[in-house]
């Protein structure tokens, strides 16, 4: 064997086979998975505890998260350093949260309307993106609080949405990594696969069936709700990915190890909780959003 042939053979031995990930990529993926698991083990119990407490505790969390979502949205869209845009929107979300804690939904909406006007007047050429970010965060804030505020079914409804979103994400992650296959929408999210989407969808049906088994709702409607919210959650994920790709951003921030930012972690929840709150509101009114979602 010549020296050139030996070098070529050595290179081919080091090169991963088709479809295999290089060792460095596998190691990075393992570290990322560990960080994701650790972050989830820390954050999930906190979220569940505050959801159980409800009232001011949950409303305060929803308000702080909404402000974080708005600020990260501005960072993604290139407006994060514009204090004249950041401050009025964040202040509007904070005041709206205080109004929601006091049970004044009308006043909360008034605060947000003032915030939208202020942001529109200060955000310049990217006005539409700034307003969209404020409305996105505000919708998540109001929906989360209204869903939990139902004294009869608020906690059950909120846990239903949270668990559907979580298992959709987890099921999609593991199904996508283990099965692979055709990509879901390469231009928007290159890593997502149809196998992952279907895996997350199936996992959501298992959770819905579990709620029905414990008689927290009726089987048929819960399965339909679980399916709808799983799809909506995945669409919310794709929407956030599309916004980031539009501005050439990978992660909205690095506040959550292994997950990126609040936008990265909560994109599916935001979409799902908004749709869930709309369903509940249409059937149960502002005081019965949880019952409207869970009781059929």
KAQUITA-V880287 format. One record per residue. RES is the residue in one small letter. SS is DSSP state (2 for helix, 1 for strand, 0 for the rest). PHI is phi in degrees with one decimal (* if undefined). PSI is psi in whole degrees, 0 to 359 (999 if undefined). Layout:
RES:SS:PHI:PSI ; RES:SS:PHI:PSI
This chain:
x:0:*:132 ; x:0:-75.7:168 ; x:2:-62.0:322 ; x:2:-66.3:320 ; x:2:-66.4:322 ; x:2:-64.3:318 ; x:2:-63.5:318 ; x:2:-63.6:320 ; x:2:-66.0:319 ; x:2:-63.1:320 ; x:2:-65.1:320 ; x:2:-68.0:329 ; x:2:-68.9:324 ; x:2:-78.6:334 ; x:0:-74.7:131 ; x:0:-65.7:148 ; x:0:-67.5:164 ; x:0:-58.7:132 ; x:0:88.8:348 ; x:0:-91.2:149 ; x:0:-88.0:141 ; x:0:-62.1:155 ; x:2:-53.7:318 ; x:2:-61.1:319 ; x:2:-66.9:320 ; x:2:-64.0:318 ; x:2:-64.5:317 ; x:2:-62.9:319 ; x:2:-63.3:322 ; x:2:-66.1:316 ; x:2:-62.5:319 ; x:2:-63.5:320 ; x:2:-63.4:317 ; x:2:-60.1:315 ; x:2:-63.9:321 ; x:2:-62.4:317 ; x:2:-66.5:314 ; x:2:-61.5:315 ; x:2:-60.9:319 ; x:2:-65.8:320 ; x:2:-66.1:334 ; x:2:-86.0:313 ; x:2:-79.5:322 ; x:2:-60.3:312 ; x:2:-61.5:324 ; x:2:-64.2:314 ; x:2:-61.8:318 ; x:2:-66.6:319 ; x:2:-62.7:315 ; x:2:-69.2:326 ; x:2:-64.3:321 ; x:2:-65.6:318 ; x:2:-65.3:322 ; x:0:62.8:206 ; x:2:52.9:224 ; x:2:-64.4:323 ; x:2:-60.1:310 ; x:2:-70.4:321 ; x:2:-62.9:322 ; x:2:-65.2:317 ; x:2:-61.5:314 ; x:2:-61.0:324 ; x:2:-70.2:313 ; x:2:-62.2:317 ; x:2:-64.1:319 ; x:2:-61.0:318 ; x:2:-62.0:317 ; x:2:-61.8:319 ; x:2:-61.8:317 ; x:2:-64.1:314 ; x:2:-63.8:317 ; x:2:-64.9:322 ; x:2:-58.5:316 ; x:2:-65.0:323 ; x:2:-62.9:315 ; x:2:-61.4:319 ; x:0:-88.7:9 ; x:0:83.8:16 ; x:0:-114.6:11 ; x:0:-64.3:335 ; x:0:-95.1:0 ; x:0:-89.2:92 ; x:2:-62.2:332 ; x:2:-66.2:342 ; x:2:-98.8:319 ; x:2:-64.0:311 ; x:2:-64.0:308 ; x:2:-63.2:322 ; x:2:-67.5:314 ; x:2:-63.0:319 ; x:2:-64.1:320 ; x:2:-62.1:319 ; x:2:-66.8:320 ; x:2:-64.2:314 ; x:2:-66.1:322 ; x:2:-62.0:319 ; x:2:-61.7:318 ; x:2:-62.5:320 ; x:2:-64.6:320 ; x:2:-65.3:322 ; x:2:-62.7:329 ; x:0:-87.1:0 ; x:0:79.3:17 ; x:0:-104.2:83 ; x:2:-65.7:322 ; x:2:-61.2:316 ; x:2:-66.8:324 ; x:2:-62.0:317 ; x:2:-64.7:323 ; x:2:-63.0:316 ; x:2:-60.6:318 ; x:2:-68.2:324 ; x:2:-63.1:317 ; x:2:-61.8:319 ; x:2:-62.7:318 ; x:2:-60.9:316 ; x:2:-62.7:315 ; x:2:-62.8:317 ; x:2:-65.4:320 ; x:2:-62.5:325 ; x:2:-79.2:343 ; x:2:-113.8:352 ; x:0:-94.6:355 ; x:2:66.6:222 ; x:2:-68.8:338 ; x:2:-99.8:32 ; x:2:-55.7:314 ; x:2:-62.8:323 ; x:2:-68.9:320 ; x:2:-65.4:316 ; x:2:-64.6:318 ; x:2:-60.1:320 ; x:2:-64.6:319 ; x:2:-67.2:318 ; x:2:-65.7:322 ; x:2:-60.3:309 ; x:2:-67.0:320 ; x:2:-65.4:319 ; x:2:-62.8:319 ; x:2:-63.5:318 ; x:2:-62.2:308 ; x:2:-65.6:315 ; x:2:-61.8:316 ; x:2:-62.8:317 ; x:2:-70.8:314 ; x:2:-62.5:321 ; x:2:-63.0:317 ; x:2:-77.9:334 ; x:2:-68.0:343 ; x:0:-63.0:116 ; x:0:-67.3:337 ; x:0:-88.4:310 ; x:0:-125.5:13 ; x:2:-61.5:312 ; x:2:-65.9:316 ; x:2:-60.8:317 ; x:2:-65.3:316 ; x:2:-66.1:318 ; x:2:-65.7:324 ; x:2:-59.8:312 ; x:2:-64.8:314 ; x:2:-59.1:313 ; x:2:-67.6:321 ; x:2:-59.9:315 ; x:2:-66.2:316 ; x:2:-62.6:311 ; x:2:-71.5:331 ; x:2:-62.2:317 ; x:2:-67.2:313 ; x:2:-67.7:312 ; x:2:-61.1:320 ; x:2:-65.6:320 ; x:2:-62.1:309 ; x:2:-73.9:322 ; x:2:-65.2:319 ; x:2:-65.1:318 ; x:2:-72.2:323 ; x:2:-84.1:327 ; x:2:-98.9:316 ; x:0:69.9:221 ; x:0:95.5:197 ; x:0:-57.6:143 ; x:1:-77.3:149 ; x:1:-75.4:310 ; x:1:-158.3:85 ; x:0:-57.2:319 ; x:0:-64.8:331 ; x:0:-96.9:313 ; x:1:-141.2:92 ; x:1:-61.1:335 ; x:1:-88.6:342 ; x:1:-77.4:138 ; x:1:-120.0:164 ; x:2:-64.9:325 ; x:2:-61.7:318 ; x:2:-64.6:317 ; x:2:-61.9:317 ; x:2:-70.7:321 ; x:2:-61.4:316 ; x:2:-64.6:321 ; x:2:-62.4:313 ; x:2:-63.0:319 ; x:2:-61.6:324 ; x:2:-66.2:325 ; x:2:-67.5:325 ; x:2:-63.3:316 ; x:2:-63.7:315 ; x:2:-60.2:318 ; x:2:-64.5:324 ; x:2:-64.0:318 ; x:2:-60.8:318 ; x:2:-65.9:322 ; x:2:-63.4:327 ; x:0:-90.1:12 ; x:0:58.5:39 ; x:0:-90.1:355 ; x:0:-177.1:179 ; x:0:-87.1:139 ; x:2:-57.0:305 ; x:2:-56.8:303 ; x:2:-59.4:323 ; x:2:-66.9:322 ; x:2:-63.9:318 ; x:2:-64.5:315 ; x:2:-62.2:315 ; x:2:-59.6:317 ; x:2:-63.8:313 ; x:2:-62.6:313 ; x:2:-68.6:329 ; x:2:-65.3:314 ; x:2:-63.6:316 ; x:2:-62.4:319 ; x:2:-59.8:316 ; x:2:-68.6:325 ; x:2:-66.7:323 ; x:2:-62.7:322 ; x:2:-62.9:314 ; x:2:-65.3:323 ; x:2:-61.7:314 ; x:2:-65.0:322 ; x:2:-63.4:322 ; x:2:-65.3:320 ; x:2:-64.2:314 ; x:2:-62.5:318 ; x:2:-65.3:325 ; x:2:-58.8:326 ; x:0:-107.8:9 ; x:0:67.2:37 ; x:0:-113.1:137 ; x:0:-86.1:307 ; x:0:-124.3:146 ; x:0:-71.2:333 ; x:0:-170.1:188 ; x:0:-125.4:32 ; x:0:-71.7:332 ; x:1:-114.6:113 ; x:0:-56.1:130 ; x:0:82.6:348 ; x:0:-118.9:339 ; x:1:95.4:234 ; x:0:-109.2:185 ; x:2:-62.4:319 ; x:2:-60.5:318 ; x:2:-65.4:322 ; x:2:-84.4:329 ; x:2:-110.0:8 ; x:2:-58.7:316 ; x:2:-67.7:320 ; x:2:-65.0:318 ; x:2:-56.9:311 ; x:2:-62.9:315 ; x:2:-68.2:318 ; x:2:-70.6:328 ; x:2:-65.8:313 ; x:2:-64.8:319 ; x:2:-61.6:317 ; x:2:-66.4:324 ; x:2:-64.2:314 ; x:2:-55.7:308 ; x:2:-63.2:320 ; x:2:-65.8:318 ; x:2:-64.0:330 ; x:2:-98.4:333 ; x:2:-123.2:356 ; x:0:78.3:177 ; x:0:-63.6:331 ; x:0:-92.2:355 ; x:0:-134.1:41 ; x:2:-64.1:318 ; x:2:-64.3:316 ; x:2:-64.4:319 ; x:2:-61.9:330 ; x:2:-81.6:320 ; x:2:-99.0:336 ; x:0:-104.5:115 ; x:0:-124.6:999
